Amino acid sequence: MFMKALTEEGVLFQTQIYTDEDHSLRNVRR
């Protein structure tokens, strides 16, 4: 759900993942 939205944006998704893989993933999976 949330990942799809970020994927559409592209920029946000890459920025969050690249900035902090673990932190981003944990926040999204929250």
N, CA, C and O atoms as a Maestro MAE file, in Angstrom:
{
 s_m_m2io_version
 :::
 2.0.0
}

f_m_ct {
 s_m_title
 :::
 protein
 m_atom[120] {
  # First column is atom index #
  i_m_mmod_type
  r_m_x_coord
  r_m_y_coord
  r_m_z_coord
  i_m_residue_number
  s_m_chain_name
  s_m_pdb_residue_name
  s_m_pdb_atom_name
  i_m_atomic_number
  :::
  1 25 0.831 -1.196 0.000 1 A "MET " " N  " 7
  2 3 0.000 0.000 0.000 1 A "MET " " CA " 6
  3 2 0.873 1.257 0.000 1 A "MET " " C  " 6
  4 15 0.909 2.009 -0.974 1 A "MET " " O  " 8
  5 25 1.567 1.460 1.104 2 A "PHE " " N  " 7
  6 3 2.411 2.655 1.212 2 A "PHE " " CA " 6
  7 2 3.538 2.621 0.192 2 A "PHE " " C  " 6
  8 15 3.882 3.636 -0.413 2 A "PHE " " O  " 8
  9 25 4.108 1.423 0.012 3 A "MET " " N  " 7
  10 3 5.215 1.291 -0.947 3 A "MET " " CA " 6
  11 2 4.753 1.694 -2.343 3 A "MET " " C  " 6
  12 15 5.493 2.348 -3.078 3 A "MET " " O  " 8
  13 25 3.535 1.309 -2.711 4 A "LYS " " N  " 7
  14 3 3.022 1.654 -4.042 4 A "LYS " " CA " 6
  15 2 3.010 3.157 -4.221 4 A "LYS " " C  " 6
  16 15 3.429 3.666 -5.260 4 A "LYS " " O  " 8
  17 25 2.537 3.864 -3.223 5 A "ALA " " N  " 7
  18 3 2.480 5.327 -3.305 5 A "ALA " " CA " 6
  19 2 3.879 5.890 -3.497 5 A "ALA " " C  " 6
  20 15 4.095 6.755 -4.345 5 A "ALA " " O  " 8
  21 25 4.822 5.403 -2.715 6 A "LEU " " N  " 7
  22 3 6.203 5.890 -2.829 6 A "LEU " " CA " 6
  23 2 6.774 5.509 -4.187 6 A "LEU " " C  " 6
  24 15 7.498 6.291 -4.803 6 A "LEU " " O  " 8
  25 25 6.449 4.315 -4.648 7 A "THR " " N  " 7
  26 3 6.970 3.865 -5.940 7 A "THR " " CA " 6
  27 2 6.506 4.817 -7.041 7 A "THR " " C  " 6
  28 15 7.277 5.157 -7.939 7 A "THR " " O  " 8
  29 25 5.260 5.240 -6.971 8 A "GLU " " N  " 7
  30 3 4.744 6.169 -7.988 8 A "GLU " " CA " 6
  31 2 5.531 7.471 -7.939 8 A "GLU " " C  " 6
  32 15 5.870 8.040 -8.976 8 A "GLU " " O  " 8
  33 25 5.814 7.929 -6.750 9 A "GLU " " N  " 7
  34 3 6.596 9.162 -6.601 9 A "GLU " " CA " 6
  35 2 8.002 8.938 -7.119 9 A "GLU " " C  " 6
  36 15 8.545 9.762 -7.854 9 A "GLU " " O  " 8
  37 25 8.595 7.797 -6.722 10 A "GLY " " N  " 7
  38 3 9.924 7.483 -7.224 10 A "GLY " " CA " 6
  39 2 10.987 8.229 -6.438 10 A "GLY " " C  " 6
  40 15 11.854 7.618 -5.814 10 A "GLY " " O  " 8
  41 25 10.919 9.527 -6.471 11 A "VAL " " N  " 7
  42 3 11.930 10.342 -5.783 11 A "VAL " " CA " 6
  43 2 11.885 10.079 -4.280 11 A "VAL " " C  " 6
  44 15 12.916 9.817 -3.662 11 A "VAL " " O  " 8
  45 25 10.704 10.149 -3.701 12 A "LEU " " N  " 7
  46 3 10.567 9.920 -2.260 12 A "LEU " " CA " 6
  47 2 11.039 8.525 -1.906 12 A "LEU " " C  " 6
  48 15 11.804 8.346 -0.958 12 A "LEU " " O  " 8
  49 25 10.592 7.546 -2.653 13 A "PHE " " N  " 7
  50 3 10.967 6.157 -2.377 13 A "PHE " " CA " 6
  51 2 12.476 5.994 -2.369 13 A "PHE " " C  " 6
  52 15 13.038 5.484 -1.400 13 A "PHE " " O  " 8
  53 25 13.137 6.419 -3.430 14 A "GLN " " N  " 7
  54 3 14.592 6.287 -3.520 14 A "GLN " " CA " 6
  55 2 15.282 7.081 -2.417 14 A "GLN " " C  " 6
  56 15 16.211 6.586 -1.780 14 A "GLN " " O  " 8
  57 25 14.836 8.290 -2.196 15 A "THR " " N  " 7
  58 3 15.467 9.132 -1.179 15 A "THR " " CA " 6
  59 2 15.376 8.478 0.195 15 A "THR " " C  " 6
  60 15 16.372 8.412 0.915 15 A "THR " " O  " 8
  61 25 14.202 7.999 0.561 16 A "GLN " " N  " 7
  62 3 14.030 7.375 1.880 16 A "GLN " " CA " 6
  63 2 14.870 6.107 1.987 16 A "GLN " " C  " 6
  64 15 15.579 5.917 2.976 16 A "GLN " " O  " 8
  65 25 14.799 5.261 1.007 17 A "ILE " " N  " 7
  66 3 15.549 3.994 1.054 17 A "ILE " " CA " 6
  67 2 17.045 4.268 1.082 17 A "ILE " " C  " 6
  68 15 17.777 3.672 1.872 17 A "ILE " " O  " 8
  69 25 17.492 5.164 0.222 18 A "TYR " " N  " 7
  70 3 18.934 5.447 0.155 18 A "TYR " " CA " 6
  71 2 19.418 6.157 1.419 18 A "TYR " " C  " 6
  72 15 20.532 5.917 1.885 18 A "TYR " " O  " 8
  73 25 18.583 7.022 1.965 19 A "THR " " N  " 7
  74 3 18.985 7.760 3.162 19 A "THR " " CA " 6
  75 2 19.184 6.807 4.331 19 A "THR " " C  " 6
  76 15 20.219 6.844 4.997 19 A "THR " " O  " 8
  77 25 18.202 5.959 4.579 20 A "ASP " " N  " 7
  78 3 18.291 5.007 5.708 20 A "ASP " " CA " 6
  79 2 17.486 3.760 5.380 20 A "ASP " " C  " 6
  80 15 16.278 3.708 5.610 20 A "ASP " " O  " 8
  81 25 18.161 2.766 4.844 21 A "GLU " " N  " 7
  82 3 17.458 1.541 4.470 21 A "GLU " " CA " 6
  83 2 16.721 0.938 5.661 21 A "GLU " " C  " 6
  84 15 15.507 0.739 5.611 21 A "GLU " " O  " 8
  85 25 17.447 0.652 6.714 22 A "ASP " " N  " 7
  86 3 16.815 0.030 7.882 22 A "ASP " " CA " 6
  87 2 15.751 0.940 8.490 22 A "ASP " " C  " 6
  88 15 14.620 0.516 8.725 22 A "ASP " " O  " 8
  89 25 16.118 2.169 8.737 23 A "HIS " " N  " 7
  90 3 15.177 3.094 9.365 23 A "HIS " " CA " 6
  91 2 13.920 3.260 8.509 23 A "HIS " " C  " 6
  92 15 12.802 3.200 9.021 23 A "HIS " " O  " 8
  93 25 14.109 3.467 7.214 24 A "SER " " N  " 7
  94 3 12.956 3.664 6.333 24 A "SER " " CA " 6
  95 2 12.071 2.425 6.327 24 A "SER " " C  " 6
  96 15 10.859 2.515 6.519 24 A "SER " " O  " 8
  97 25 12.681 1.283 6.106 25 A "LEU " " N  " 7
  98 3 11.903 0.046 6.049 25 A "LEU " " CA " 6
  99 2 11.141 -0.170 7.357 25 A "LEU " " C  " 6
  100 15 9.976 -0.567 7.342 25 A "LEU " " O  " 8
  101 25 11.792 0.088 8.472 26 A "ARG " " N  " 7
  102 3 11.122 -0.130 9.766 26 A "ARG " " CA " 6
  103 2 9.953 0.851 9.905 26 A "ARG " " C  " 6
  104 15 8.886 0.479 10.393 26 A "ARG " " O  " 8
  105 25 10.150 2.078 9.486 27 A "ASN " " N  " 7
  106 3 9.067 3.061 9.605 27 A "ASN " " CA " 6
  107 2 7.908 2.692 8.688 27 A "ASN " " C  " 6
  108 15 6.746 2.787 9.083 27 A "ASN " " O  " 8
  109 25 8.216 2.278 7.484 28 A "VAL " " N  " 7
  110 3 7.157 1.933 6.525 28 A "VAL " " CA " 6
  111 2 6.409 0.691 7.001 28 A "VAL " " C  " 6
  112 15 5.183 0.623 6.909 28 A "VAL " " O  " 8
  113 25 7.150 -0.280 7.506 29 A "ARG " " N  " 7
  114 3 6.506 -1.534 7.954 29 A "ARG " " CA " 6
  115 2 5.743 -1.303 9.252 29 A "ARG " " C  " 6
  116 15 4.935 -2.136 9.661 29 A "ARG " " O  " 8
  117 25 5.999 -0.187 9.887 30 A "ARG " " N  " 7
  118 3 5.306 0.105 11.138 30 A "ARG " " CA " 6
  119 2 3.822 0.139 10.827 30 A "ARG " " C  " 6
  120 15 3.009 0.368 11.722 30 A "ARG " " O  " 8
  :::
 }
 m_bond[119] {
  # First column is bond index #
  i_m_from
  i_m_to
  i_m_order
  :::
  1 1 2 1
  2 2 3 1
  3 3 4 2
  4 3 5 1
  5 5 6 1
  6 6 7 1
  7 7 8 2
  8 7 9 1
  9 9 10 1
  10 10 11 1
  11 11 12 2
  12 11 13 1
  13 13 14 1
  14 14 15 1
  15 15 16 2
  16 15 17 1
  17 17 18 1
  18 18 19 1
  19 19 20 2
  20 19 21 1
  21 21 22 1
  22 22 23 1
  23 23 24 2
  24 23 25 1
  25 25 26 1
  26 26 27 1
  27 27 28 2
  28 27 29 1
  29 29 30 1
  30 30 31 1
  31 31 32 2
  32 31 33 1
  33 33 34 1
  34 34 35 1
  35 35 36 2
  36 35 37 1
  37 37 38 1
  38 38 39 1
  39 39 40 2
  40 39 41 1
  41 41 42 1
  42 42 43 1
  43 43 44 2
  44 43 45 1
  45 45 46 1
  46 46 47 1
  47 47 48 2
  48 47 49 1
  49 49 50 1
  50 50 51 1
  51 51 52 2
  52 51 53 1
  53 53 54 1
  54 54 55 1
  55 55 56 2
  56 55 57 1
  57 57 58 1
  58 58 59 1
  59 59 60 2
  60 59 61 1
  61 61 62 1
  62 62 63 1
  63 63 64 2
  64 63 65 1
  65 65 66 1
  66 66 67 1
  67 67 68 2
  68 67 69 1
  69 69 70 1
  70 70 71 1
  71 71 72 2
  72 71 73 1
  73 73 74 1
  74 74 75 1
  75 75 76 2
  76 75 77 1
  77 77 78 1
  78 78 79 1
  79 79 80 2
  80 79 81 1
  81 81 82 1
  82 82 83 1
  83 83 84 2
  84 83 85 1
  85 85 86 1
  86 86 87 1
  87 87 88 2
  88 87 89 1
  89 89 90 1
  90 90 91 1
  91 91 92 2
  92 91 93 1
  93 93 94 1
  94 94 95 1
  95 95 96 2
  96 95 97 1
  97 97 98 1
  98 98 99 1
  99 99 100 2
  100 99 101 1
  101 101 102 1
  102 102 103 1
  103 103 104 2
  104 103 105 1
  105 105 106 1
  106 106 107 1
  107 107 108 2
  108 107 109 1
  109 109 110 1
  110 110 111 1
  111 111 112 2
  112 111 113 1
  113 113 114 1
  114 114 115 1
  115 115 116 2
  116 115 117 1
  117 117 118 1
  118 118 119 1
  119 119 120 2
  :::
 }
}
